[in-house]
Amino acid sequence: MASSISIIPSYFASTSLPPRPIASHFPFNLNSSTFFFPLKNESFKLRNAPPLSPKALSARAPKAAVVTKDTWEKSVLNSDSPVLVEFYASWCGPCRMVHRIIDEIAGEYAGRLSCFILNTDDDFPIAEDYEIKAVPVVLLFKNGEKRESVVGTMPKDFYIAAIERVLKS
């Protein structure tokens, strides 16, 4: 039986590099007010820019609140304003695209429409009550009744049109 031998060059074996700080991954200094962006023939210089923090580079917080079977009745069925609910699953890629659209809509319709997301894996009885067979599905409620539904990943205009129909009814 043959044995295998691994040969590791000494410069790999002896080099134990510490992890680099996040700021070293950017082509500019996060604390500087002047940024240089390398271009093919010359560099572009942006002066007097405000210093960036890692927090400024992170994703924004979602605007649609989470609803569960425990809060469903109070948040959706007994709501005074129209309600939009996105049914999603954590493993669903298209659901992530719909999340972004729903967050935008939640910001644009703040005060006129309440937006929620419901994880169908965690709260299956609610999804079953509304015959949700696949995700993403967006349901719109008014006065506790389901008025509109948008199935699948659609452009933002589809959601806006459904919302406007519910708001006018």
Salt bridges, closest charged atoms under 4 A:
GLU86 OE1 - HIS99 ND1 2.83
GLU104 OE1 - LYS156 NZ 3.02
GLU108 OE2 - LYS156 NZ 2.54
GLU145 OE1 - ARG147 NE 3.90
GLU148 OE1 - ARG165 NH2 2.95
